Amino acid sequence: MKRNFLLATVTGCAAICTIGAAITIGGPLSPPAGPITSTYKTLTEVEPRIAITTANTPGDATAVFKISQPGSYYLTGNLIGEPGKSGLVIDTDNVTVDLNGFQVVGTSDTLDGINISATGSRLVCIKNGSVRGWGIDGIDTTNVSGSELLELRIWNNGVHGIDAGPSAVIRNCTTQHNKGTGIAVGNNGLVSNCTAQENGGPGIDMSNGSTLIACTSGHNLAEGIIAGTGCTLNNSTARANSTDGFRMDYGCTITGCSASFNGRDGFYAPGSGVSIHNCTAEANTRDGIRAEADCIIANNNCDSNGYGTGDGAGIHTLGFHNRIQGNNVTDADRGIQVDSIHCLIIGNAVADNGVNFMVAPGNIIATIVTNEAELNAANSNANIAY
């Protein structure tokens, strides 16, 4: 038995050695002909972008760093300002700057954090970092058409947080404690998913034809949100600003927005032709919604306006040709107040206001019903006071 076991063991070892030898000699041992070359990627292949350094982007008397050639650039550390200079100046087109999560830090005796000096240039993108403490603006792209400003935190600058030119796209940015406007954008801009908080001027100021989506503006020392002519505003909030929550010029459309605890009106439309739909105005010091002429004010909820020691109406119109329809208005000094003539007031529900309806002669106001029997007999245009 022992002899057979030993024989089996030797035979198995021989088989293993044979397999190992076959594996060892499976490929050629001689290197290929020609010079030896590296198989590693170059630094440019690993990181094709250009680092912002004194060698690549040297500054001058106006800037710590200056970008003068198109390309994609990135920070490798915090950028620290110098007196009398901007942090980064871009004087060319087709530039992307990734702040790479770092800070661009200035002091009161500096200029702009980031400035685009090339008038009329386009296709500039700045993203992913913080800009704070500069003597003038955090970011100034007013010379640029179509800039993109993405994922930025702009804080405590001497004038504006972001001052952008026409057709700018500003997304996912936060501006706070700037001494002027938090975010300003030129004609036909887009501001989305941004926050403007505790700035010394308006939170967000949009020029003509711009669009606002899902933004918040609060505790600013002027208006929460200002919109020029023909702007569209959706699903945004203005709270506890020192003057109006929203102020809208001619031809604006505002839908699904909320204005509360503002120091003056929740929504103010000094321009004509404004449409205000499905919005909430609550506990503003003056009127919940205040509009001039040719406006549509429909399906809004206005509660507790004229708040505190203030005096106001839930809805207050001053000019001609307004349609006030389908609103719910409660707990104000005056529910619906119409000062002019040639307005239409239908299908509204009002309750517990000091005066439910204060409508001047010369308007069309549907029957006001005050009990269930009258309501059952009335048509769908009736106003309800309860």
C-alpha positions, 0 to 999 in steps of 0.5 A: 500500500505504501509503495502504491501511494508513493508512486501516485505522489511522484506521478502527480508531481511530475504532471504538475511540473509538466504543466508549469513548464508549459505555462513558463514557455508559453510566450517569446522571451525576446523583446520586439525589434526597435527602440523601447517606448513608454506605455504611460500617458503624458501629463497633457493626456491625463489633464488636458486642461490648463492650470491657472498659474503665473507661468500659464496665465501671468497677471498684470497691473489689473489682475492677479491672473489673466487668461488671454487664450481660448481653452479650458482652465482650472484652479489648483488652489485658492486664489488670493487677491492683491490691492488694486487688482481683480483676481482673474481677468478673462480677455478672450472668447471660448473659455471655461474656468473650473474653480475646482472647489477652491476659493477666489478671495479678495479684500475691500481694496481689490476690484472684481473677483472674476472679470471678463474684459473682452467686450462682446465675447461669448462662450465663457463658462465659470463653475464650481467654487466660491468667490468672496470678499472682493471690493467691487463685484464677485463675478462681472460678466456684463461684457459677455453674451451667453456666459454660463455661471454654474455651481458658485457661492458668492459672498460678501462682495463690495457691490454685486455678487453676480453681475451678468450680461445678456443671455447668461445662464445662471444655475445652482448659485448662492449669493449672500451678504453682498452689498449690492444686488445678489444676482443681476442678469441682462436681457434674455437670461435664465436664472434657475435653482439659485438662492439670494439671501441678505444682500444689500440691494435686490436679491435677483434682478432680471432684465427684459425677456428673462426667465426665473425658475425655482429660485429663492430670495429672502431677507434682502434690503430691497426687493426680493425679485425684480423682473423687466418687461416680458419676463417669465417667473415660475415656482420661486419664493420671495420672503421677508425682503425689505420692500416688495417680494416680486416687482414685475414690469410690462408683460410678465407672467408669474406662476406658482410663486410665493411671497410672504412677510415682505416689507411692502407688497407680495407681488407688485406689477407697476407695468401693464399686461402682467399675468399672475396665476396660482401664486400665494401671497401671505402676511405681507405688510401692504397688499398681497397682490398690487397691480396697475392696468390690463392684468390677469390675476387668477386662482391665487391665494392671498391671506393675512396681508396688511400684516402686523401694523401694516395696511393692505388688501389681499388684491388691489388694482389701480388701473383699467381692464384688469380681470380678477378671477377665481382667487381666495382672499382672506384675513386682510384689511380689505379683501379685493380693492379695485380703485379704477373702472372697466375691470371684471371681478368674478368667481372669487371667494373672500372671508374675514377681511375688514371689508371683503369687497371695495370696488369703485363704480364703473366695473363689472362685478358678479353677484356676491353671495353670502349663504348656501341658498344664494350660492345654489341659485347663482351661476359659476361667475358669482363671488362668494363672501363667507 
